[in-house]
Amino acid sequence: MEQLLKIAFRELGTEEIVGTQHNPEVLKYAGETGIAGVTTDEVAWCSTFVNWVAQKAGLQKSGKANARSWLNVGTKVTVPEPGDVVVFWRESPQSWKGHVGIYLGVSFDKKRVYCIGGNQGNRVSVSAYRTENVLSYQRLSNSKSLVIPDPELKRGSSGAAVVALQDALKILSINVGTSDGDFGEKTEKGVKELQTRKPNLAINGIYNAETRDLLESLLLA
């Protein structure tokens, strides 16, 4: 998710133009993602912004202008990481209204969620929202085919295959930290957690052929 965050932060400060003019930078978010009907910077564009950032990062997108469309994109997670999508309700949980941004973290007292997003104070900004208004955290995967790496990988392994393994584990809500390509302690613990999901599978933290088969079966279920 590092690339997604870099793309989003490069847009900080992009804002609406007061009056009859419209900022072409805001309109590009809809134009480049193919979201129809956005012809002014006066309409709600939080979802359009997240779509644009996700597309630029090569990740899944909702393709829609409404914030709650993101509830059906990616995988719901309970332990969010920076770069996950966070969906909030507005007015009530049952309302169609909402807001969507890119999760950054929570306040010390856990009462506020910080996110970077569009249409936050009429601009791309970092803002805080009430934790109680969160509908869901969604983890996006690559818009291309998911890569399930070949075995064998174990502690000390590194490279693109480890990144693919880390990404796949996170889709299953297994927390392995940042997908950095380093098979360290967190990734080993993640593999062990995966191995507990099949009876009689050795829980050794080694991504071997049997573990790959389990990973594939869970991802394709």
Buried (B, 14 or more C-beta within 10 A) or exposed (E): BEEBBEBBBEBEEBBBBEEEEBBEBBBEBBBEBEBEEBEBBBBBBBBBBBBBBBBBBEBBBBBBBBBBBBBEBBBBBEEBBBBBBBBBBBEEEEEEEBBBBBBBEBEEEEEBBBBBBBBBEBBBBBBBBEBEBBBBBBBBBEEEEEBBBEBEBBEEBEEEBBBBBBBBBBBBEBBBBBBBBBBBEBBBBBBBBBBEEBEEBEEEBBBBEBBBBBBEEBBEE
